[in-house]
């Protein structure tokens, strides 16, 4: 598995976990932070990682054409 595919898969999985936390932990209360906020942060991190993976994949395909 190349780096671009790894980043894309990892970003998608992180986004999915964050989305699950955001959607299904609204009523759960723990001290310090809320799980919905943790879900939003994970969604942002996952989206960023997925975009990096996409950019790496595009760069790899355009570099192969030269």
Rosetta constraint file for C-alpha pairs under 8 A:
AtomPair CA 1 CA 5 HARMONIC 6.31 0.50
AtomPair CA 1 CA 6 HARMONIC 6.39 0.50
AtomPair CA 2 CA 6 HARMONIC 6.23 0.50
AtomPair CA 3 CA 7 HARMONIC 6.14 0.50
AtomPair CA 3 CA 53 HARMONIC 7.52 0.50
AtomPair CA 3 CA 56 HARMONIC 7.84 0.50
AtomPair CA 4 CA 8 HARMONIC 6.13 0.50
AtomPair CA 4 CA 52 HARMONIC 7.64 0.50
AtomPair CA 4 CA 53 HARMONIC 4.40 0.50
AtomPair CA 4 CA 54 HARMONIC 6.71 0.50
AtomPair CA 4 CA 55 HARMONIC 7.88 0.50
AtomPair CA 4 CA 56 HARMONIC 5.21 0.50
AtomPair CA 4 CA 57 HARMONIC 5.31 0.50
AtomPair CA 5 CA 9 HARMONIC 6.06 0.50
AtomPair CA 5 CA 53 HARMONIC 6.34 0.50
AtomPair CA 5 CA 57 HARMONIC 7.40 0.50
AtomPair CA 6 CA 10 HARMONIC 5.97 0.50
AtomPair CA 6 CA 53 HARMONIC 7.37 0.50
AtomPair CA 7 CA 11 HARMONIC 5.88 0.50
AtomPair CA 7 CA 49 HARMONIC 5.93 0.50
AtomPair CA 7 CA 50 HARMONIC 6.08 0.50
AtomPair CA 7 CA 52 HARMONIC 6.96 0.50
AtomPair CA 7 CA 53 HARMONIC 4.73 0.50
AtomPair CA 8 CA 12 HARMONIC 6.12 0.50
AtomPair CA 8 CA 49 HARMONIC 6.56 0.50
AtomPair CA 8 CA 50 HARMONIC 4.36 0.50
AtomPair CA 8 CA 51 HARMONIC 7.29 0.50
AtomPair CA 8 CA 52 HARMONIC 7.41 0.50
AtomPair CA 8 CA 53 HARMONIC 4.52 0.50
AtomPair CA 8 CA 54 HARMONIC 6.53 0.50
AtomPair CA 9 CA 13 HARMONIC 6.18 0.50
AtomPair CA 9 CA 50 HARMONIC 7.21 0.50
AtomPair CA 10 CA 14 HARMONIC 6.09 0.50
AtomPair CA 10 CA 46 HARMONIC 7.33 0.50
AtomPair CA 10 CA 49 HARMONIC 7.24 0.50
AtomPair CA 10 CA 50 HARMONIC 7.31 0.50
AtomPair CA 11 CA 15 HARMONIC 6.04 0.50
AtomPair CA 11 CA 45 HARMONIC 7.29 0.50
AtomPair CA 11 CA 46 HARMONIC 4.02 0.50
AtomPair CA 11 CA 47 HARMONIC 6.00 0.50
AtomPair CA 11 CA 48 HARMONIC 7.15 0.50
AtomPair CA 11 CA 49 HARMONIC 4.63 0.50
AtomPair CA 11 CA 50 HARMONIC 4.40 0.50
AtomPair CA 11 CA 53 HARMONIC 7.95 0.50
AtomPair CA 12 CA 16 HARMONIC 6.16 0.50
AtomPair CA 12 CA 46 HARMONIC 5.98 0.50
AtomPair CA 12 CA 47 HARMONIC 7.12 0.50
AtomPair CA 12 CA 49 HARMONIC 7.99 0.50
AtomPair CA 12 CA 50 HARMONIC 6.10 0.50
AtomPair CA 13 CA 17 HARMONIC 6.26 0.50
AtomPair CA 13 CA 46 HARMONIC 7.20 0.50
AtomPair CA 14 CA 18 HARMONIC 6.18 0.50
AtomPair CA 14 CA 42 HARMONIC 6.17 0.50
AtomPair CA 14 CA 43 HARMONIC 6.65 0.50
AtomPair CA 14 CA 45 HARMONIC 7.29 0.50
AtomPair CA 14 CA 46 HARMONIC 4.73 0.50
AtomPair CA 15 CA 19 HARMONIC 6.07 0.50
AtomPair CA 15 CA 42 HARMONIC 6.09 0.50
AtomPair CA 15 CA 43 HARMONIC 4.30 0.50
AtomPair CA 15 CA 44 HARMONIC 7.23 0.50
AtomPair CA 15 CA 45 HARMONIC 7.25 0.50
AtomPair CA 15 CA 46 HARMONIC 4.35 0.50
AtomPair CA 15 CA 47 HARMONIC 6.18 0.50
AtomPair CA 16 CA 20 HARMONIC 6.18 0.50
AtomPair CA 16 CA 43 HARMONIC 7.28 0.50
AtomPair CA 17 CA 21 HARMONIC 6.29 0.50
AtomPair CA 17 CA 39 HARMONIC 7.30 0.50
AtomPair CA 17 CA 42 HARMONIC 7.32 0.50
AtomPair CA 17 CA 43 HARMONIC 7.66 0.50
AtomPair CA 18 CA 22 HARMONIC 6.14 0.50
AtomPair CA 18 CA 38 HARMONIC 7.17 0.50
AtomPair CA 18 CA 39 HARMONIC 3.90 0.50
AtomPair CA 18 CA 40 HARMONIC 6.12 0.50
AtomPair CA 18 CA 41 HARMONIC 7.26 0.50
AtomPair CA 18 CA 42 HARMONIC 4.71 0.50
AtomPair CA 18 CA 43 HARMONIC 4.79 0.50
AtomPair CA 18 CA 46 HARMONIC 7.98 0.50
AtomPair CA 19 CA 23 HARMONIC 6.08 0.50
AtomPair CA 19 CA 39 HARMONIC 5.99 0.50
AtomPair CA 19 CA 40 HARMONIC 7.29 0.50
AtomPair CA 19 CA 42 HARMONIC 7.96 0.50
AtomPair CA 19 CA 43 HARMONIC 6.26 0.50
AtomPair CA 20 CA 24 HARMONIC 5.88 0.50
AtomPair CA 20 CA 25 HARMONIC 7.89 0.50
AtomPair CA 20 CA 39 HARMONIC 7.26 0.50
AtomPair CA 21 CA 25 HARMONIC 5.46 0.50
AtomPair CA 21 CA 35 HARMONIC 6.25 0.50
AtomPair CA 21 CA 36 HARMONIC 5.83 0.50
AtomPair CA 21 CA 38 HARMONIC 7.41 0.50
AtomPair CA 21 CA 39 HARMONIC 4.83 0.50
AtomPair CA 22 CA 26 HARMONIC 6.95 0.50
AtomPair CA 22 CA 35 HARMONIC 7.02 0.50
AtomPair CA 22 CA 36 HARMONIC 4.36 0.50
AtomPair CA 22 CA 37 HARMONIC 7.21 0.50
AtomPair CA 22 CA 38 HARMONIC 7.74 0.50
AtomPair CA 22 CA 39 HARMONIC 4.78 0.50
AtomPair CA 22 CA 40 HARMONIC 6.43 0.50
AtomPair CA 23 CA 36 HARMONIC 7.47 0.50
AtomPair CA 25 CA 35 HARMONIC 6.13 0.50
AtomPair CA 25 CA 36 HARMONIC 6.19 0.50
AtomPair CA 26 CA 35 HARMONIC 7.39 0.50
AtomPair CA 26 CA 36 HARMONIC 6.16 0.50
AtomPair CA 28 CA 34 HARMONIC 7.82 0.50
AtomPair CA 28 CA 35 HARMONIC 7.33 0.50
AtomPair CA 29 CA 34 HARMONIC 6.44 0.50
AtomPair CA 29 CA 35 HARMONIC 7.67 0.50
AtomPair CA 30 CA 34 HARMONIC 6.40 0.50
AtomPair CA 30 CA 35 HARMONIC 7.74 0.50
AtomPair CA 33 CA 37 HARMONIC 7.18 0.50
AtomPair CA 33 CA 38 HARMONIC 7.45 0.50
AtomPair CA 34 CA 38 HARMONIC 6.58 0.50
AtomPair CA 35 CA 39 HARMONIC 6.10 0.50
AtomPair CA 36 CA 40 HARMONIC 6.36 0.50
AtomPair CA 37 CA 41 HARMONIC 6.32 0.50
AtomPair CA 38 CA 42 HARMONIC 6.16 0.50
AtomPair CA 39 CA 43 HARMONIC 6.07 0.50
AtomPair CA 40 CA 44 HARMONIC 6.29 0.50
AtomPair CA 41 CA 45 HARMONIC 6.24 0.50
AtomPair CA 42 CA 46 HARMONIC 5.93 0.50
AtomPair CA 43 CA 47 HARMONIC 6.05 0.50
AtomPair CA 44 CA 48 HARMONIC 6.19 0.50
AtomPair CA 45 CA 49 HARMONIC 6.16 0.50
AtomPair CA 46 CA 50 HARMONIC 6.06 0.50
AtomPair CA 47 CA 51 HARMONIC 6.14 0.50
AtomPair CA 48 CA 52 HARMONIC 6.23 0.50
AtomPair CA 49 CA 53 HARMONIC 6.24 0.50
AtomPair CA 50 CA 54 HARMONIC 6.22 0.50
AtomPair CA 51 CA 55 HARMONIC 6.11 0.50
AtomPair CA 52 CA 56 HARMONIC 6.13 0.50
AtomPair CA 53 CA 57 HARMONIC 6.16 0.50
AtomPair CA 54 CA 58 HARMONIC 6.20 0.50
AtomPair CA 55 CA 59 HARMONIC 6.11 0.50
AtomPair CA 56 CA 60 HARMONIC 6.08 0.50
AtomPair CA 57 CA 61 HARMONIC 6.31 0.50
AtomPair CA 58 CA 62 HARMONIC 6.16 0.50
AtomPair CA 59 CA 63 HARMONIC 5.92 0.50
AtomPair CA 60 CA 64 HARMONIC 6.28 0.50
AtomPair CA 61 CA 65 HARMONIC 6.75 0.50
AtomPair CA 62 CA 66 HARMONIC 7.06 0.50
